[in-house]
Amino acid sequence: MGTEAFSVRADSKKVKQLDRIAKQQDRSRNYLVNQAIDQLLELHAWQSERVKVGIKAAEEGRFASDADMARIFNKFENA
């Protein structure tokens, strides 16, 4: 797989934080940015798949019952 250069503008504070992390990890800024991009792409793919599954379930009429939803809300309400 080839690589391609592109520019990104970021707040100076973010760049300094990124440089500190890069130094701590003995990595380059480029390496960290590529890791962040990989994580974003993986998260987006996972979310997209979950949405597709949810839409399919809804189209098939599969929904959580009122009792199921009440249990879920109560679980987080008391957390």
DRENNULUM-124214 format. One record per residue (C-alpha): chain; x, z, y; residue number from 0. Coordinates in pm, 1 decimal, always signed. Layout:
DRENNULUM-124214
  cadena         x         z         y  num
       A         X         Z         Y  NUM
...
***
This chain:
DRENNULUM-124214
  cadena         x         z         y  num
       A      +0.0      +0.0      +0.0    0
       A    +138.4     -95.4    +338.8    1
       A    +142.8    +114.2    +649.1    2
       A     +29.3     +34.7    +999.0    3
       A    +121.7    +202.7   +1323.6    4
       A    -138.6    +312.9   +1577.4    5
       A    -143.2    +544.2   +1876.3    6
       A    -348.0    +856.8   +1921.4    7
       A    -395.4   +1054.4   +2238.7    8
       A    -424.1   +1429.2   +2195.6    9
       A    -434.4   +1733.6   +2417.6   10
       A     -82.9   +1864.8   +2487.9   11
       A    -169.5   +2203.5   +2335.1   12
       A    -271.6   +2035.1   +2009.8   13
       A     +49.0   +1833.6   +1998.6   14
       A    +257.5   +2149.0   +2051.9   15
       A     +64.4   +2329.8   +1777.1   16
       A    +113.0   +2033.5   +1546.4   17
       A    +486.0   +2028.5   +1620.8   18
       A    +511.5   +2403.0   +1548.0   19
       A    +340.1   +2356.4   +1212.1   20
       A    +559.6   +2057.7   +1132.6   21
       A    +870.6   +2260.3   +1208.7   22
       A    +747.5   +2556.5    +999.3   23
       A    +680.0   +2327.2    +704.1   24
       A    +993.8   +2120.2    +755.2   25
       A    +775.1   +1810.2    +781.5   26
       A    +724.9   +1543.0   +1042.8   27
       A    +433.1   +1523.9   +1280.0   28
       A    +350.5   +1189.5   +1116.0   29
       A    +331.2   +1353.2    +772.2   30
       A     +88.3   +1619.1    +895.6   31
       A    -132.0   +1366.4   +1074.2   32
       A    -146.7   +1153.0    +759.7   33
       A    -244.2   +1460.6    +555.8   34
       A    -521.8   +1535.9    +803.5   35
       A    -645.7   +1176.0    +785.6   36
       A    -646.1   +1190.9    +403.4   37
       A    -848.7   +1513.2    +411.6   38
       A   -1097.3   +1365.7    +658.3   39
       A   -1145.1   +1053.6    +446.6   40
       A   -1191.5   +1260.6    +128.3   41
       A   -1443.7   +1487.1    +300.8   42
       A   -1635.5   +1191.1    +438.9   43
       A   -1648.3   +1025.3     +94.9   44
       A   -1771.5   +1350.5     -63.0   45
       A   -2036.8   +1399.1    +205.6   46
       A   -2156.0   +1039.6    +176.4   47
       A   -2190.0   +1074.6    -199.4   48
       A   -2383.1   +1401.7    -165.8   49
       A   -2620.6   +1238.1     +85.1   50
       A   -2680.8    +947.8    -155.9   51
       A   -2756.6   +1193.6    -436.5   52
       A   -2995.1   +1383.9    -209.6   53
       A   -3176.6   +1069.0     -99.0   54
       A   -3213.9    +955.4    -460.4   55
       A   -3353.1   +1295.4    -557.4   56
       A   -3598.8   +1284.1    -266.9   57
       A   -3708.7    +932.9    -360.1   58
       A   -3776.0   +1062.6    -712.7   59
       A   -3978.7   +1349.2    -569.8   60
       A   -3729.7   +1616.8    -672.1   61
       A   -3738.1   +1892.4    -411.7   62
       A   -3660.3   +2262.9    -413.8   63
       A   -3966.1   +2481.7    -459.7   64
       A   -4080.7   +2722.7    -189.5   65
       A   -3958.6   +3009.9    -410.0   66
       A   -3615.3   +2847.4    -445.2   67
       A   -3587.9   +2801.8     -68.6   68
       A   -3697.9   +3159.1      -1.4   69
       A   -3426.7   +3285.2    -239.4   70
       A   -3164.2   +3077.3     -61.9   71
       A   -3271.0   +3188.4    +287.2   72
       A   -3283.4   +3552.8    +177.9   73
       A   -2937.4   +3525.9     +27.5   74
       A   -2786.2   +3413.7    +357.6   75
       A   -3007.1   +3626.2    +577.8   76
       A   -2871.9   +3943.1    +416.4   77
       A   -2510.1   +3825.8    +408.4   78
***
